[in-house]
Amino acid sequence: MDLTSSQREILNTLVNGYETTESPMPATEIADVCDRHVGTIRNLMQMMKSLGLVEGVPGSEGGYVPTEAAFSALGRDPAANGDGETIGLAHGYDRVDVAVESIDFTNVHHPEKCRATVTFRESVTRFSVGDPVIVGPTPNSGLVITGQVEATDEGHNVLHLDVARMEAPLER
C-alpha cells in the first residue's frame, strides 16, 4: 500500500503510541507528536479508517487503534509489540534511549565512504541534515557509531548517516 510521507508519519505515531500504552490514542495526542492540527489528524484518520488501517474507539477514553493492516503497511510485525532494541542516541547535547529497528552499513571496507542507514521505531523529524549524532552502544556487540546526518526519511523513520567513526569493544 502506497502511503504519503505524512500518512506514514501519522500511522507510525499511532502504532508507536498504541504499542507503548496498548490503549486507543486520541487525535489530540497524535497531533501533538506530529506537530499537526487536530482537524488534519481527524481527516486523515477517516481516510485511513476507509482503507482499513485504523479503527475508531468512541468515548472519553477513546481514540484510534491500528489494525493488522496498519502494521503490514508499515512493514512491521504486530506480534513484536515494540520489541525493537533500545539503544542510546546522542543528538546535540541530549542523550535519549530510542527503539531501533535496524542498522545497515554500506562500504564498510572504505572508511571515507562508509554510510549507515538507521531505522527507528519513532519519528526522526527532530533531525536535520548536518546534525552530528552518536548511536549506541548496541546491545549485542557494543558498537558505537559516530557520524553526521546526510538525509532523513521521515515517512519511514530513517536516518542516513555519513559514518565518521565506529568502535566496538574487543571482547564482549
Secondary structure, 3 states (H helix, E strand, C coil): CCCCHHHHHHHHHHHHHHHHHCCCECHHHHHHHHCCCHHHHHHHHHHHHHCCCEEEECCCCCEEEECHHHHHHCCCCHHHCCCCEEEEEEECCEEEEEEEEEEEEECCCCHHHCEEEEEECCCCCCCCCCCEEEECCCCCCCCEEEEEEEEEECCCCEEEEEEEEEECCCCC
